[in-house]
Amino acid sequence: MRISNRKGFSLLELSSMLLILAIAVPPILASFNYVMRSTAMEEITTVSTFLAQDRIERVLSRPYFNMAGEDTAGGWVNFPSPFSDYQYFVQTKYMNPAVGGVSMNLNNATYELASGMSNYLRIIAKVRHINFQNRQVQLTTLATYNGSTQ
């Protein structure tokens, strides 16, 4: 009867373990990389949405006939620190449907603006990250003016 006092692993056991690790680890690392990249893109989208909402609120905080003063005239403007990696674009357009309704496309839906009673201001705010310029957030809203003083 032979009693073995083996301590450690044999070369065959060690090779088998390395083979299993070589097969299992790359997919795990690839999914980790995908999750990290996806999380970073979602953070950029969230921050861009909040910054676009802030730009719209800045326009809406002005008196109605001065709201166009926030228009960036078609150019992208950098945010100040701590959001200096983001740029914004604001476009405003006054509309007065004096006779008949005016049709407008807002966020992939078409709306008919009532005639006569109100003036409208369409406000578009776009925000993008400077490193991902093809992924931008756009928010659109309408401000109305019914003739009363503000």
C-alpha positions in Angstrom: 0.0 0.0 0.0 1.4 3.3 -1.1 0.5 6.5 0.8 1.0 9.7 -1.1 1.9 12.9 0.6 1.4 15.1 -2.4 1.3 18.8 -1.9 0.5 21.2 -4.8 -0.8 20.7 -8.3 0.4 18.5 -11.1 1.4 20.0 -14.4 -1.7 18.5 -16.0 -4.0 20.1 -13.4 -2.2 23.5 -13.8 -2.5 23.3 -17.6 -6.2 22.5 -17.4 -6.8 25.4 -15.1 -5.0 27.8 -17.4 -6.9 26.6 -20.4 -10.3 27.1 -18.6 -9.2 30.6 -17.5 -8.0 31.5 -21.1 -11.5 30.5 -22.4 -13.6 32.1 -19.6 -11.8 35.5 -18.9 -11.9 37.3 -22.3 -15.8 37.3 -22.5 -16.0 38.5 -19.0 -13.6 41.4 -19.6 -15.4 42.3 -22.9 -18.7 42.5 -21.1 -17.2 44.6 -18.4 -15.8 47.0 -21.0 -19.2 47.2 -22.7 -21.0 48.0 -19.4 -18.4 50.7 -18.5 -18.8 52.4 -22.0 -22.6 52.1 -21.9 -22.7 53.7 -18.4 -20.4 56.6 -19.6 -22.7 57.2 -22.6 -25.8 57.2 -20.3 -24.1 59.7 -18.0 -23.4 62.0 -21.0 -27.0 61.7 -22.1 -28.3 62.5 -18.7 -26.0 65.5 -18.2 -26.9 66.8 -21.7 -30.6 66.6 -20.9 -30.3 68.6 -17.7 -28.1 71.2 -19.4 -30.6 71.5 -22.3 -33.4 71.9 -19.8 -31.4 74.6 -18.1 -30.9 76.5 -21.4 -34.7 76.4 -22.1 -35.4 77.7 -18.5 -33.0 80.5 -19.1 -34.8 81.6 -22.2 -38.2 81.3 -20.4 -37.0 83.4 -17.5 -36.7 86.4 -19.8 -39.6 88.8 -20.7 -41.4 87.3 -23.8 -40.2 89.8 -26.4 -36.5 89.5 -25.1 -36.4 85.7 -25.2 -34.6 85.7 -28.5 -31.6 87.3 -26.8 -30.6 83.8 -25.7 -30.3 82.6 -29.3 -26.8 81.4 -30.2 -27.3 82.4 -33.9 -26.6 79.0 -35.2 -23.2 78.4 -33.5 -22.2 76.0 -30.7 -21.2 77.6 -27.4 -19.1 76.0 -24.7 -20.5 75.7 -21.2 -18.5 77.2 -18.4 -16.7 74.9 -15.9 -17.6 72.3 -14.5 -19.4 71.4 -17.8 -16.7 72.7 -20.2 -16.8 69.3 -22.0 -20.3 70.2 -23.2 -21.5 72.6 -25.9 -25.0 74.1 -26.5 -27.0 75.6 -29.3 -30.2 77.6 -28.8 -32.5 78.6 -31.5 -35.6 80.8 -31.0 -38.3 81.7 -33.6 -41.3 84.0 -33.1 -44.5 82.9 -34.8 -47.8 84.8 -35.1 -50.5 82.7 -36.7 -52.7 85.8 -37.4 -54.9 84.1 -40.0 -55.5 80.4 -39.9 -53.6 77.9 -37.9 -49.9 77.2 -38.2 -48.7 73.6 -38.1 -45.6 72.9 -36.2 -43.5 69.7 -35.7 -42.3 69.4 -32.1 -40.5 66.3 -30.9 -41.8 64.1 -33.8 -45.4 65.2 -33.2 -47.4 67.7 -35.3 -49.4 70.5 -33.5 -51.8 73.0 -34.9 -51.3 76.5 -33.3 -54.5 78.4 -32.7 -54.9 81.6 -34.8 -55.4 85.1 -33.6 -55.2 84.9 -29.8 -51.5 84.3 -29.1 -48.1 84.8 -30.3 -45.7 81.8 -30.1 -42.0 81.4 -29.6 -40.5 78.1 -30.5 -37.4 77.3 -28.4 -34.9 74.6 -29.4 -32.0 73.7 -27.1 -29.4 71.2 -28.2 -26.5 70.0 -26.1 -23.6 67.7 -27.0 -20.4 66.4 -25.5 -17.3 67.6 -27.3 -15.9 64.1 -27.6 -19.2 62.6 -28.9 -20.6 65.2 -31.2 -22.9 62.8 -33.1 -24.8 62.1 -29.8 -26.7 65.2 -29.0 -29.8 65.9 -26.9 -32.5 68.2 -28.4 -35.4 69.7 -26.4 -38.1 71.8 -28.0 -40.8 73.8 -26.4 -43.3 76.6 -27.1 -43.7 79.8 -25.1 -47.0 81.7 -25.6 -47.9 85.4 -25.3 -51.5 86.4 -25.1 -51.0 90.2 -25.0 -50.8 90.7 -21.3 -47.9 92.4 -19.6 -45.2 90.3 -18.0 
